[in-house]
């Protein structure tokens, strides 16, 4: 049945239905019947030809006219016995056939547009980036059916290469091992310039713009495959994600007879832009999903470990659960008490507790530290810190990179174990409080029965010599750090003075020890205390002072021993010294420790102020007086130390007597001057 716009032509040439119209295109290269008499006839052409001119051909008495239209369309008309003889008739017939071409072209573009929309939707249907890579390539060939094979290349930041993510068709086996640099070959060139390419066979001048294929990639190329002979044409198109080129589409025409056109390239560019959006959405979804999974896993792990902590299951049970979660053994190291959990495990790499503590202190800015044992085994150490103090650490043996699950377990276990350490300190503080209260009652009574009762309660021997030791940390750090340092120091005292300490407790920054002190024990205790104080003040930020009382046999003198140790601490504090000192070492200074400093200052001023006038200073009277008593009132030694003649010294001493209105022959005056010199050197 003829269409309306063809009825005039039928009437004009009196065909009366004796005609056939066939059409072929790049997408459908075989001639397909459109309309006219439905009977089988032998066609002069079975598929789209390279013929560009209109032509007439007679086969078996049938007259066929071939018309070629833009964009690779051809229409073949069988007019049976009618044979046009004039060129004008063929031109008229060409224009009468134009609506068929137009309709087919519109339908073709409509089909392609629908295919782009469909393919974009199908490519976007997956939220898995790896699946999208395969979908992109498959649907790209649907959009550009003139191509036989295709590959999708994606940029790998670690390798700095474009690698093949997907392929369709009969591609080279080695293509999966190739990696193109920026600018290398058509793929690298498209990635670098961010421009699409359309190549037709033998366009050798285009290859001058590309960097040569590397030797590495050539190793994977089939030497029997000649690219310029096998490939009739190819298209490349960059894929952008958030305005950044991340991949390249590469489509080839090898077998199919019709090459893609510029219109096809534009269509592919439109498709690739939508693909970029799909990949961005997939990445965002993937990121959100991973984040959500991570949060859910973290919450699950946190709940499990916190539950164990709330049930007072202890550190070993928490470590056991962490091991179960990831199948790797953990070591927990308490660096306050220098112990390892599980107890049968040892520190890696033959480290000591001090070595481990020093390693972590030296890397205090790092969230974790790697202890490498060999080329493939590493111990990851996660310190638990409080300010500048390393409370402890978690150690896990790993090979290669840590998984996300391992990181979450470490992160949550780290927090729970830090709470366990804090709980441990609180329990110790509660235990110390009972001892502290009993000891304070003992110090505040003179009743012998109460003293004996409290001594028994505190397990202090009634029949052995003893001494009282007080250790005090300078409060130069935060209260929390003081508590941690005291806990650490208490643990050390328990280890190092275990055989001697009868009583040991802490009261904030001060540690009280009642130690056995037989002649041999006393010497060893003092040696240990001196070593501990010296090492502590070299390494720790909170300086340590130690006061040691006299040794007593009588338990009822314990109050006196305690106050002696306190007196030593007061003396060290007044001198701003941090060391260990015995009460006996204070000497005469014990008379002034508890005196008002202002009163001492006034006494010193009464003696030295008259010697500090301009005239007296010119005569160096103050320096002379100080040196005179420093040399035990030896005139010869004093003159020598001052580098003056002895007669000059006598003149100065005479001047001092006149200025101060005293006499060096008066014992009371000499004592006053000697005491003033001593106090000035000690307190000012």
ABEGO torsion letter per residue (X at the ends): XBBAAAAAAAAAAGAGGBBBBBBBBAABABBBBABEBBBBBBBABABBBABABBBBBBBGGBBBBBBBBBGGBBBBBBAEABBBABAAAAAAAAAAAAAAAAAAAAAAAAAAAAAAAAAAAAAAABABAAAAAAAAAAAAAAABAABABBBBBBBBAAAGBBBBABBBEBBBAAAAABBBBBGBEAAAAAAAAGBBBBBBBGBAAAAAABBBBBAAAAAABBAABBAAAABABBBBBBBBBGGBBABBBBBBBAABABBBBAAAAAAAAAAAAAAAAAAAAAAAAAAAAAAAAAAAAAAAAAAAAAAAAAAGAEAAAAAAAAAAAAGBBBBBBBAAAGBBOBAABBBBGGBBAAAAAAAAAAAAABABBBBBABAABBBBBBBBBBEABBABBBBBBBBEBBBAAAAAAAAAAAAAAAAAAAAAAAAAAAAAAAAAAAAAAAAABABAAAAAAAAAAAGBBAABBBBBBBBBBBBABBAAAAAAAAAAAAAAAAAAAAAABABBBBBEABBBBBBBBBAAAAAAAAAAAAAAAAAAAAABABBBBBBBBBBBABAAAAAAAAAAAAAAAAAAAAAGBBBBBBAAAAEAAAAAAABBAAAAAAAAAAAAAAAABAAAAAAGAAAAAAAAAAAGGBAAAAAAAAGBBAAAAAAAAAAAAAAAGBBAABAAAAAAAAAAAAAAAAAX
